[in-house]
Structure formats: C-alpha cells, structure tokens
Amino acid sequence: MRVKFRGIMERETLLLRGPLGWGEFCPFPEYDDDESSRWLAAALEAGWLGFPDALRDNIPVNATVPAVSADRVPEVLARFGRVDAVKIKVAEKGQQLSDDLARVAAVREALPDAAIRVDANGGWDVEQAVNALGKLSAVGLEYAEQPVPTIDGLAEVRRRLSTAGTPVLIAADESVRKEDDPLRVAKAGAADLIVVKVAPLGGVRRALDIVQQAGLPAVVSSALDTSVGIRAGLALAAALPSLPYACGLGTVSLFASDITRDPLVSDDGAIRVRDTAADPGLLEQYAASGERRDWWLDRLRRVHSVLAEHQHRLFTGS
C-alpha cells in the first residue's frame, strides 16, 4: 500500500484462473470460513460463469482518502487524477474529530466542487455520529457511510439528523454485507442508500438481486481488491439499471503496484469497463512466501468445503 488503509500496509490475495477469466479470493485474514465462502463464490463466478450483460461501458469513480493527516491529502488525491467525488475515511481509532474535520476541509480546499462523502466504518456511537456529522456537514456532504455499527443505530442517526435539519444522507455498508439478511437495513428504513461490494455479497448476480429487492439507490465499492477484483465491481456497476453515484472502485490507486500491466485505475474520473488478466512476471514478483502460500491454499480448501455445503443445502433444501 502507498499509505495505511484499513490498518494494513500490505494486501494479500489469492487469484484463480478459470476458463472465462480471472477471479480473486481475498477475504481479510481475520474473516472466518463461513463469511469467506461468499468471497469464494464471487471468485468462482468471475472465472467460471462470467458476468451479466453490461448496460454502460464507463463507470464514474470517486477518489478515496484514507485517514491520513490533512497535509497529506494533496499527495493522495494526486494519485487519482481528475475526479468529481471523494470518499474520506473518518472515525479512525486513535484519532480525534479534529483530525477528521481537518482532513475533510483539506479535500474541500483542493476540490471545491467535488461531491464529498465520509466513511466511518461504524466507528462512532449515535451521539458521536450526530455531533460529528453536524459539524462535517458544513463543507457539504453527499452522504455518510456506516456512521455507527448497528442497523438500529443507523435508523436513530438518520432520524436525529432529519429532526435537526442536517442535510446528510445515510449509506449502509457493513449493515448490508455483514448481515445474515442483507435486506434488513432497507426493511428497517435505516438508510437512504446502500453500498454493495461484489466479493462480500457472493458475486455480481447476487449483488444485483440484493439491490433490486432493497429498492434503494446503490453505490458499488471495492473491498481493497487488485484489478482482478475491480473488474467484478465494474461488471456490477455496468449491469445496474441505475447508477446515480460515483463508485468506490478507484482503490487500485492506493497500491504501490498491481498484478496487471494495464491496471483498472481512474482516467478523467471514470474507469472503462474492460477485461483484465494477471501478468506472469508480476505474479512471480509478488508471489507469497511458502508459509503464506500454504496458509492461503489451506484456507481455500476449507472455505471451498463450506461453500459446497451451502450449495448442497440450497439445492436440496436440507
């Protein structure tokens, strides 16, 4: 990574090559096998089933600013080129609201006309979220992503912001992809829009179904993927009937390198939908050590067994 993101400086992934292309299996190491099985389903879809027909071939994307100090904002933004929207990480452990305010202000200064959205990853409680978003809204926020961890909390923050006349929409991310019922947030009226990620939801087709059933506007985002995973995100964004918001699919720009010679990065605020393939030389250069390779292959075997059991229950009703 060029800068620390989600607490890491190195991203690990396992790539699969199927008859229809490459798939990426990259659940974070702390995820259990059951949760990881959805990530494997998405990788298998990409390599063996392919993607649905596209309705558009150019996907607008936002820049992503990690929880860096305000003075580093211009450096981060420079990696993305021209963009019309920026997502800014806030509520980082060990930081204060003053750090968030300074970071957001630095983005607004650099990009006066850009749409700004903030992502707390559930890092606030309700009181902190209402207070923080009241102050952050002064720069003009498009929406706030997962300000608190629970669905009930999201509903309460949304209600209190509305009562206070604070013009900030609420987006749900973890409350969609980490819930047993990804539609519960929509049923509870706890969000104005949902953030959908291909791998955590089990593939492009399942994500499309969730968006359709939720009946809410959707923002397609990445799970800190290489270009192989971003390709699946682009497929989802390209297949959605409506795409009202710039997508969070420009995160390859946060990497010091990628595994393809033609990385899927933003060009003039968008990424063109196109296939990508891992480069043999880069795969060799960034190959995991023997111990890490064995860890991932053992994980793959376990998770595949879990996925197979899920599929068996689905088709047999047992």
N, C-alpha and C positions, 0 to 999 in steps of 0.2 A: 504494500500500500504506500502511496505517496504521503498520506497523513493517517493518523489513527482514526479508525472508523469502527463503531460498534465494539470498541475496546481492543481491536486487533491491528497488527501491522502486517500480518501475512494471512492470505486466504487460501484454504485448502479445498480441493475439489477432485472428484473422480469423473472422468469422461468415458462415455460409452459410444462406440461407433456401430450404428445399425445400418440396415440396407437402405434406409431413406435419409440418413444423415447422422449428425452427432447429437447426443443427449448429455446433459450434465446432472450429476448427482452430488449435491453439495450441502446437505443439511449441516448446520453448525455442530461441532463435536459434542456439545452437551445435550443435543436433542436425542430422545430415546428412539428405539427402533420403530415403535408404533407411529409416532409423528413423522419419522424419517421415511416411512413407507409411501407417503404421498409424494415426497420428493422423487423417489424412485419411479413411481407411476408416471410422473411428468417426464422423466428422462427417457423412459421406455416409449412413451407416446411420441416424443420427438424423433427417436431413432427408428422406430418400427411401424408407426402409424402415420406419421406426418401431421401436417397442420390443416385446419379448415381453410376454405377459400377466403381470400383477402378482399375487403371492401375498400381499402385505401393502401397506397404504397409509400407514404411518407408520414412518419409519426413524430409529432411535436414532443419535445422532451424538456424537462427542467434541468437546471444545474443543481447539484447537491453540495451543500456546505456543511461539513462535519463540525463538531463542537470545538473549533479552533479559536484562538484569540482573535479579536477584531482586526489586529494589524495583519493577520494572515489571509483575510478574506479576499483581497485583490489577487493574491497568488493562486488561491483555489479557483476563483472564478475564471482566471485566465486559461485554465485547462479546458474549459467548456466552450470557449468562443462566444459568439453572439447567442443569447437566449432571451426568451420572453418571460420565463418563470424560474423561480429559485426556491428549492426546499432547504430549510435551515434546521439543523439539529439543535434542540434546546433541552433543558432539564437534565443535563449531563451530571452524573454523580461526581461530587467533589467541586462543582461549580455553583455559582450564585445567579440569581435572577439578573443581577447587574451585568454578568458576562453575556447572558442571552440578549439583553437589551442592546449592549454594545455591538454584538455580532450582527444582529438584525439591522441596527442603524447603519453599520458599515456596508451591508448589502444594499440597503436603500440608497445610500450615498453613491455607491458605484453604479447602481442600475435604477435610476429614479422612476422609470416607467414599467418595471417588471412586476409581474404578479408574484407575491411572496406568500409562501405557506411555511408553517413551522411544524416540526415533528418532535413530540416529547417522548415517544415510545413508552407511554404510560408512567412517566417519571414523576408526575405531580399527584397530590391528592386533590380533592374537589376545591378546597379553599385556595390552595396554591394555584391551581389552574385558572380559577375565576380571576384571581388577583393578577396573575402573570398575563393572561390574555387581555385583560382590561388595559394593561399598560402597553403591551406589544401591539395592540390594535391601532395605536396612534400612528403607526407607519403605514397602515392599510394592509390587512391580512386577507388573503384569498380564503384560506381555511386553516384550521389547526388539526393536526393528525394525532390521534390517540393521546389526548392530553392526560387522561387517567387510565388506570389498568382495567377497570371493570365496565361492563355494559350499563349497570345501574348508575355508575359514576358518570359515564358519558351522558346519559339522559339528564342527570342532575346538572352537570355543567352546561349543557345545551339550554336547559330551562332557565337557569340563572343568568346566562349571558343574554338570552332573549328578554328576560324581565328587566335587565339593566340597560337594554338598548345597545349592547355591544355587538357590532356587526361582524361576527366571526362564525363561519360555518364550522361544523364538527365532522371530521372524517374518521372512520374506524378502520384500523389496520389489524392489529393483533386480535381485536374482538371479532374479526372475521376469520382469519387464517388459523387461529389457535383454539377456536371454539369447536366443540363436537358438532354443534349446529351453527354453521356459518351464516345462517339467515336470522339468527336470534336478534342480532343488533338491529336489523331492519324491522322485525316484528315489534321490537320494543320502542321504536321511534327514537332511538338513541343517537342517530347520526343523520347528517344531511347528504353524505356521500360515502362510498366505501372504496378502500384501497385493495386492489386484487393483485396477487403475485402468483405466477404460474406454478412454480415448484411447490410451495407450501399448500396449495389448494389441490394438487394432484393432476395438473395438466391443463392445457388450453381449453379443452371441451368442458371439463368440469367447472372451470372458472367462468366460462360463458354461461353455463346453466345457472350458476350462483347469481351472476349479475342479473340475468333475466328474471329469476324468481325474487330477488331482493327489490327490484323496481326502483333502485336508486342510481344516480349518476356514479360512474366508476372511474377511478384513476388507476392505470396499470403501472406497477412499480417493480423494481428488481429486488432480488434477495442477495445482493452483492455478488452477482454472477460474472463469469467470464463472458466473452462474446457468444459462446455456445448457449448459455442460459438466456442471454439478452435476446437471442434470435427467437426463442419461445415467447418471451414477453412481447416482442414486436408482432408475432403471429396473433397473440391475443388482442393487442391494440388494433391490429389491422382488421380483425374479424368482428369487433364490437359494432352493433348497429349505430351507436352514437359515441363520440369521443370528445366530450366538452372541455376536458382539462389536459394540459400538457402532462406527459407521462414521466415517471421517475425511472427512466431506462437509460440514462446517460452515465451510469456509475462506473463504466469501464474507464472513464477519465480519471477516476480515483486510484487506478492501479498504475504501478511503475512499468508494468508490461502486461501482455495478454498472451493467449496461446494461438493467435491467428495473425497473419501478416496484414490482414485487412480488418482491423478491429471495428466493432459497431459503436462508433462514437458520434457525438453530435456534430453536425455540419450546418451552420446557419440556423440553429435552433431546432433541428429535426434529424432523425435517422431514417435513411431509406431502407425499406424492407428488402432484405436480400439474404440468401443462404450464406453460411459461414462454415469453415472447416478448420480443424486444428492443424497446425503446421508441425510436421515431424521434428524439425530442428528445435522448435520452441518446446515441444513436448519433452524432448530429451534434455534440453537446458534446464527446465523447471521440474524435472521428474522428482518425485518424493524419494526420500531415503528408504532403504529396505524396511526399517521398522515401521515407518509411517505408511508405506505401501501395504505392508502386511495388515496393519490396523484397518485401513480402508477396505481392503479385499475381504477381511473377516466381517467387517460391518456390512458390506454389500451382501454377503451370503445370508447373514442373519435377517437383514431387512427384506431381502427377496423372499425369504420364508414367511415373514409376517405378511407381506403383500399378497403372496399366493394364498395364504389362509383367508385373508379378507376377500379375495376374489372368489374363493370357493364358497364362502358363506353367502356372498352376494348372489351367486348363480344357483345355489341350492336352497337358499332360504333357511339354512341351519344356523 
